[in-house]
């Protein structure tokens, strides 16, 4: 077994960043049993199960394949989960929502490798397994594998960081972070889901009825204003730029609206190009602060028409005991003193 | 030459996918073909790497264990993080909680929440104990599985858990899940 280092999680400091690309060193981390130290020349990806030819690939081989490069966010499905607490935690944008990052990923389309292995018709799902100490594993429907999944080997132009799966990771654009299995070492085509720990005991959403939703793959349409945001300070009345990020796990962001009065009135923000599917989109709007109390909100709508819900609506739908897929509107209160804090509004 | 090869359509996949309504013809046609550098793995190699256990128990190894055997291993290997008798400390509570899923303060344990007993064997064998995964023999993993199932009242104290008995266990929350794929949207 590979040695492990590192703690369980770190967050992207969203309030200090601009644009849509997260510097690789600031990509969030969430691990299930630490970060393995993998010698790249010894690592293999095995594709087996319901295939005609079980195959192994190493990094040198994958590097010779026709690569694709795409910009996509990765978001932990537990991102923002603290916001279903009864009292609003006084944290920064990154502290509350920093388990999302966005990179340009380059890799081999998974469909290419499945074709080479001879995927059989009975292989309706695949099991993806990592080379970490937990051998973290998730079951993924074959439709996603053949749609836009890739085995990523570069991040923002450089090889993957160890914390992001070096030497290779699965990338399932728009789907909850843990399905993007890092340190990918095995893909097994199966007739159905394996029902691993991380798709039964964890990453399932318990509803007030006592029933739980399983395989909640795509991340919901979401946005957050990063400036001004929690913990930042306004230097007196005047002209400011409101800036933030929006994203959707099923496609492009269609529009982002901004309110400075807690959701009573809305104005449309400018979306900064490029606006890419399943990627962070930067939005901005000029705002003249009059120096009085204000509550800033952003509300994203994606290209399918899905609208980011209010916190009240989300909790009415799911209760307060769900742990994943929190994507409600964030409210930042600006006090006359210029202090900015997290509020429920 | 290389460009021609990458653009060529992948007939193999097209045949394989007949009947997959969710995948459009356009998607299939745009699959680029690679330089076919995959190295054939023998069935023995693949089997050696394959430790995942689905609900039907396929792949469960030889060996067996009882709750009494598991109790000793649990105390030595597991209690530091999961508390005495699965009550939880640093990490997850593993026992109790049945009947709490609707009460506003749910306890999600092996007994109250996990839908499949095979998952318990799979996860303990692949990932536990946290400081030294793969340090337990298969019979030790069966014994820990037996112990945790007994703590939750799912099997009796004399139960023998092995490749035949484990997949037959019906977990209390077996039918408590609804698949959100493919129809669920936020």
Interface residues (C-beta under 8 A of the other chain):
Chain A: X1 X32 X33 X46 X47 X48 X53 X54 X55 X56 X57 X61 X62 X64 X65 X66 X108 X109 X111 X112 X113 X114 X115 X116 X117 X118 X119 X120 X121 X127 X129 X133 X134 X135 X137 X141 X142 X143 X146 X147 X185 X186 X188 X190 X192 X193 X194 X195 X196 X197 X200 X201 X204 X206 X208 X209 X210 X211 X212 X213 X214 X215 X216 X217 X218 X220 X221 X250 X306 X309 X320 X321 X325 X327
Chain B: X6 X10 X12 X13 X16 X17 X18 X19 X20 X22 X23 X27 X28 X31 X32 X33 X34 X35 X36 X37 X38 X39 X40 X41 X42 X43 X45 X46 X49 X50 X51 X52 X53 X54 X55 X92 X101 X102 X104 X105 X106 X108 X110 X113 X114 X115 X116 X118 X119 X122 X123 X126 X127 X130 X133 X134 X176 X177 X178 X179 X180 X181 X182 X184 X185 X186
